[in-house]
Amino acid sequence: PGTVFIAPTKASYEKKHIAIFNESDKLHQNQTGRFSGGSDRSGELTYLIWAKHHNSLVHELSHVVLDIFEMTGIDPRGCRGEPFCYMLCHLLSGCK
């Protein structure tokens, strides 16, 4: 269980990062995406993403999947990458 938040703007990412993780994360002017993950204030696994473009969103969501796989001991290359691909598609389908 956990939560993935997608911030629509850099400013909303920075504000939400403070609200979730109780610390700032200032983005650089030329960044096109960012991923943060860890425990929120209540100890719940939480991820926060901002992406300027669709391809950046896929890139940042891939970090989420790889992080979860690492924590759970799943090899993302197993079964020709199918578990990784299915989880990435699932996360991406939840983005609007």
N, C-alpha and C positions, 0 to 999 in steps of 0.2 A: 504494500500500500504506500501511496505517496501522492504528491500533487505536482503538476507541471503548470506553471503560469507562463503565458506568452504576453509580453509587454508590447503594445503597439508603437511606442516611441522610445527614443533614448531617455528622455526625461522621465517617462513613466517607469522604465526599467530601473533607473537610479533611485527613484522614490520607493518603488516596491522592494528593491534590494534592502534598503534600510528597514522597511517595515517587516520583512521576512527574517533577515539574518542579523539585524541590529548593527550593521556596519555599512559604510558607503562603498560604492564601486563605480567610480567615475569613468565613463567611456571616452575614448579619444575621438577626435573629430573625424578621422578617416576610417574608423571601425564600421564594418557592415553587419556585425553580429556579435553576440556574447552569450555565454552559457555560465550559469552558476548553479551549484548544487550542494546540498548538505542538510543539516537539521535546522528546522525553523525554531522559533522560540519555545515551542511546545515539545520539541524533539522529533517531530514528524519529518520524514524524508521529503524534501521539497526541491524543485528545480525552477529556475527562472531563466527565461530566454527572451532576447530581443534580436530580431533579424530585419534588416532593411529590405532584403530581396528573398524571393522564394527559395533560391538555391542556398542562401545563407541560413534559412530556416531549416532546411534538410540537413545541412552541415551541423548546426547547433543541436538539433534533435538526435543526430547520430552520437554526439557526445553523451547525451542522456542515456541512450540505449547501451553504449559501451560501458558507462559507469555502472549501470544496473547489472549488466552481465559480469563485470569484474567483481562486484560485491557478492553476487550469487554463485560465482564459480563457473559460469557458462562460457564456453569458448565460442566467440562470435563467428568463427569459421566452421563450426560444426554443422553437419547436415548441409554442406555447401552454402552456408550462410542463411538458410531459410529462417531460423528463429530470429536472427537480427533483422532480416528484411520484413518479416511479419510484424515485429514490434515497432519498427520504424514506420511502417504504413499505418499501423493502429494509432500511433501518436500523431502522425501527420493528418489523419482523417479527423481528428478532434480539433484541429486548428481551423479557425475561420478568418 
